[in-house]
């Protein structure tokens, strides 16, 4: 639990901040969409690392139900990263009524999703911190 408080929480807040900034930049300059995608891949790695640390914390005595529930929520939120892929022509080939997004629209959809994911993950990280601090007290 102390590992999360000392390293995991600051890491998640930092990468959430980077993802949020990249989302805002991509909203304005869609040419940075490739950088946003790279930031999203890095972000997924950080969240997976967080999940591993959280599982270790459960074995160290953190409240299992609450902690694992937030861990599942943390992983579930990641599905929204890259959501614009649902608007590509390849994805729409199976369903002719599905709208196809233009590249700039795809970039802006991904940017909005990145902002929401970064905010949600920061809140989940804060909840982990609260749970672990209470368990250590």
N, C-alpha and C positions, 0 to 999 in steps of 0.2 A: 504494500500500500504506500509505503514511503517512497518507493521508486516512482510511482505515478505522481505523487505530490511534488517530488523534486525535479523530475525530468519529463514525465508524460504530459502533465497538464500544461507546462509552458510550451512544450513542443506543439501540442494540438492548437493552442491559442495562436502560436506563431504561424503555423501552416494555414490555419483558418483565416488569419489576417491576410496572408499572401494570396490565398484563393479569392477572398472578397475583393482585394485590390485588383487582381487580374480580371475578375468579373466586371468590375466597374470600368476598367480600361478597355475591355473588349466591347462593352456597350457603346463606347464612344468611337473606338477604332477597331472595326471588325477584322482588320488585318492581323490582329494579335490573337486570333482564334486558335492558331496552332500552339502558341505559348500557353493559352488557357488549357488546352487539352493536355499538354505536358504537365502543367501544374496540377491538373486533376489526377493524372496517373501517380504523381508523387504524393498527392493527398491521400489517395487510396492506400498507398503503402504505409503512411503515417497512421491511418485509422486502423489498419490491420495490426500494426505494432501496438496500438492502444488496446485493441481487443485482447491481444496476448497478455499484456500486462494486467488487464482487468481480470482475466481468468486466473492468473497467478494470485492476484489479490483476494479472490474468492477462496482459494485454498489457504490463504494466510488469515482468514477469519472475517472478511468483509461480508455483509449481509447478502446471501446468495441470490435470492429472488429479485430484489431491487437492482442489484448490480448487474446481473445477467440480463434483466429486462432492458436496462439502458444500453447494454452492449449490443443486444439484438437491434434496438432502435438505431444505434449508431451505424451499424452495418446496413440496415434497411434504407437509411437516408442516402447512402452512396449510390443507390440505383438512379437517382435523379441526375447525377453527373453524366453528361453526354446524352441527355434526353432528346436532343435534336436529331439523333440518328433515326428516330421513328418517322421523321419527315423526309428522309432521303428517298429518291426514286426507287431504290432497291427494296426498301421496306414497304413502299406503297404498291409494289407490283402484285402483292398477294391480295390487296384490298383496293379496288379501283375507287372507292369513295374516300380513301385516306388522302388528306391534303399533302402536297409535296412542297417543301419549303425551299426558298432560294438560299444560296450560301450566306448572304448577310442576315437573313432571318434565322438560319441555323446558329450562327454565331451569337446573335442576341438571345436566343432561347437558351443556349448553353451558358451564356453570361448570367442571365437571370437565375438559372438553376444553381450556378456556382455560388451566387450571393446567398440564396436560400439555404443551400447545404452548409456553407461556411457558418452562417448564423446558427443553424440547428446544431451543428457539431460543437460549436463553442458553448452552447447552452448545455448540451449533454456532458461535455467535459467538465463544466462547472458543477453539474449534479454529481459526477463521479468524485470530484474534489470534496464536495460536501459530505457525501457518504463515507469516504475514506477518513476524513478528519473526524467524523463522529465515531467511526469504528476504532480509531486510535485513541480517542479520549477515554 
